[in-house]
């Protein structure tokens, strides 16, 4: 490869002792040496070299090992890696923009509109922050972290690279089976777990069914969804010696704030204090962030469309995205606020809220995944919501469904929420009209 003085992720992996365990997946163990050798062979086979005239190379496979090895092979070459979900159709127009010469990778994001856009990162924008985030998350060369899902999810890719460049190990799963996750955590003695809150709830249930407790997991990391004191306490009943940390971040800006379990309260919108070297303030209800670790083109102070407020302790509370504000009969309602309340309702596993237009008027509707089908109904949910919400904040329609549409990262795709057809059982769809 030309220009050996150029640093890249593959070179960093090469610096870790070759016989040390890097990745464990499907019972297979990859050492750092094996990962580096396979990436080097692929780089040679593809004739990849360093160059300023860069192009995007799409990595589109459901195989985590292939995602990782291909990413490492492309790292630092003229082919800028972009990992995308295996089932996503990519528009050619997405690649019409010029690739910055300093880009080492690209990520694809999509908002509630469903319009994909490309973001480019330099090596330093992540690598330069790994030592800070690893210390906060309790990761490093002595740790072994369990993660589920594709590297197309930026949160997974970031922590993979942070863990591997530090010389630590990863226990990976691409199967959506909490019982299997539990077995892999136990079999491989993972001391750190990274899952979004919805997956953590399922993992806890798997442990509860076996009446098992875990004493060697030290750190539970989560993000992308809300998490409150009650849920953290329930997790710590299973993972006896673990601390729980929830982060708030954005693909454009990296990590923004974090909150630890002892700081959490009943307010599930709390996302804590800024990460080191990150500054933020709230202006007219909008969160504005300054960081050196954003994507290429990040402004000195960036607003990414999120709303929030600072609580009496000076900590940030996330009120949802600006496009998550529902206008109902002249009143502004934050869908995130209602979703947080629904998440705390007994019998509710997951929920999403958005407006529906009926007869020329908007009304709030909730899609609910019950913990057990047929065990949770509309009247029960409404009664619970009345304890914390105003009447006009309570949804007028409730749809009880088996699952919610989600992205690769586990985020709910509200644009794909549909009104189910009325059939089979009234327990599936229940509405309350004023």
C-alpha positions, -999 to +999 in steps of 0.1 A: +000+000+000+013+035-008+020+062+017+027+040+047+027+071+069-010+073+065-028+058+096-060+038+092-081+013+112-064-018+097-030-004+107-042+001+142-056-034+144-022-047+133-006-031+163-026-054+187-009-087+196-019-111+168-030-140+192-054-119+212-091-125+208-108-098+188-142-112+178-164-141+188-195-148+167-215-179+161-190-199+182-161-188+159-131-170+174-112-144+154-079-132+167-065-098+158-041-115+135-068-134+116-089-102+112-059-082+099-047-110+076-081-114+060-084-077+055-049-074+040-057-102+015-089-085+005-071-052+001-044-068-021-070-087-041-090-056-048-058-036-057-067-009-031-042+019-025-042+053-009-053+082-031-070+116-029-095+108-058-119+089-036-151+070-044-177+053-022-176+015-019-209+001-006-207-029+019-241-045+018-243-079+035-259-093+066-227-111+076-211-092+105-176-107+099-177-097+062-189-062+071-160-058+096-132-073+074-143-054+043-145-022+063-109-027+076-097-036+041-111-004+026-100+018+055-074+043+045-077+036+008-093+055-021-124+034-016-144+050+012-164+023+030-202+027+035-220-001+054-257-002+046-285-026+057-287-057+035-324-051+026-322-014+018-325-002-018-300+026-025-308+054-050-280+062-074-286+099-068-272+094-033-237+091-047-237+122-069-220+144-044-182+146-043-164+126-017-141+147+006-105+138+002-100+136+040-129+111+044-121+077+058-157+064+059-193+073+052-225+066+070-260+067+057-288+082+078-325+088+072-349+110+091-386+106+096-391+116+060-372+085+048-349+105+026-314+090+030-283+112+031-246+106+033-223+118+061-185+116+059-160+112+087-123+117+091-103+090+110-096+114+138-133+124+143-138+090+159-103+078+168-095+110+186-124+105+210-121+067+216-100+071+248-126+095+263-157+074+255-139+041+265-131+055+299-167+066+305-182+033+292-157+011+310-143-004+278-107-012+270-080-039+264-092-060+294-129-059+286-152-081+265-183-065+252-215-081+240-233-064+211-262-074+188-268-063+152-253-050+120-225-025+117-248-005+094-260+009+128-235+037+136-236+030+173-224-006+167-197+004+143-184+031+166-181+008+196-166-021+175-138+002+163-133+018+198-131-016+214-108-032+188-084-003+185-080-005+223-072-042+221-105-054+237-128-083+226-163-084+212-189-111+215-213-105+186-247-117+176-267-112+145-296-133+156-326-117+173-330-141+201-326-128+237-322-164+250-292-168+227-278-134+238-280-146+274-262-178+266-234-160+248-230-135+276-227-164+301-206-187+279-180-160+269-181-141+302-188-107+286-183-080+312-200-052+292-233-052+274-244-027+247-280-029+237-308-003+231-334-002+259-360-023+241-335-051+237-323-048+273-359-054+284-360-086+264-327-097+277-339-092+313-370-113+306-348-141+293-328-141+326-361-138+346-375-169+329-344-189+339-343-173+373-307-165+367-285-136+379-252-124+365-223-112+386-195-104+361-212-079+338-198-046+351-212-021+325-244-018+306-244+008+279-275+020+261-287+047+238-312+057+210-342+053+233-353+065+268-344+047+300-355+056+335-347+049+371-372+020+374-358+002+344-322+007+355-331-007+389-347-038+373-316-044+352-294-042+383-315-069+399-304-093+372-269-079+366-259-076+403-226-057+399-233-036+368-236+001+364-260+014+338-253+043+315-275+059+289-261+082+262-276+107+239-259+113+206-263+119+169-247+105+137-237+140+128-221+149+161-210+117+178-217+115+216-234+145+233-246+137+268-248+107+292-265+099+325-256+071+350-281+050+369-277+068+402-286+101+385-317+087+369-352+096+381-388+092+372-383+116+343-373+094+314-365+124+292-333+129+313-302+124+292-277+140+315-246+161+313-223+167+283-194+144+274-160+159+279-150+185+252-187+189+242-206+221+248-243+226+245-271+249+253-309+251+247-322+280+227-360+284+222-364+247+231-338+236+205-306+218+214-275+233+200-241+215+202-205+224+197-179+196+192-147+189+174-158+153+167-186+158+142-188+147+106-171+166+079-188+199+074-200+203+110-206+239+119-190+255+150-224+252+166-248+227+152-285+222+156-298+188+145-335+192+149-338+179+185-358+196+212-350+197+249-347+217+282-323+220+311-337+207+344-332+223+379-299+203+383-285+217+351-289+184+332-303+180+297-337+165+291-346+153+256-381+163+245-380+147+211-373+158+175-388+190+162-406+170+136-421+149+165-442+178+177-478+170+170-503+199+166-536+187+179-565+212+178-541+241+182-521+225+210-485+214+206-479+179+220-445+161+221-449+126+210-417+116+229-434+126+262-464+104+256-442+075+244-421+078+276-453+075+297-465+046+276-432+028+281-438+029+319-473+015+316-477-020+331-482-045+303-467-023+275-435-036+259-431-008+233-451+021+219-451+048+193-472+079+188-481+100+158-510+120+145-537+107+121-560+129+101-596+121+104-623+142+089-599+171+083-587+171+119-556+157+135-558+132+164-532+114+184-529+077+178-507+051+197-493+019+184-487-005+213-469-038+215-482-055+247-460-077+268-486-104+263-511-104+236-547-099+249-535-090+284-534-052+279-564-031+268-572+005+259-591+013+291-562+001+312-537+022+293-559+053+294-563+050+331-526+049+335-519+079+313-545+100+331-522+099+362-495+119+344-509+135+312-535+161+304-566+148+287-557+164+254-523+146+255-539+112+257-542+094+223-577+090+210-569+058+190-549+028+202-536+000+179-524-031+196-499-048+173-474-076+174-444-055+165-434-020+154-415-012+122-378-005+129-346+005+113-314-015+114-305+004+146-337-005+163-353+029+160-390+030+153-399+041+118-429+062+124-435+068+087-442+030+084-468+029+111-501+019+094-536+016+107-542-022+108-573-036+091-601-044+115-602-082+117-601-112+139-601-096+173-611-063+188-581-067+211-559-058+182-574-024+175-592-002+200-602+034+196-616+060+219-635+089+203-644+120+223 
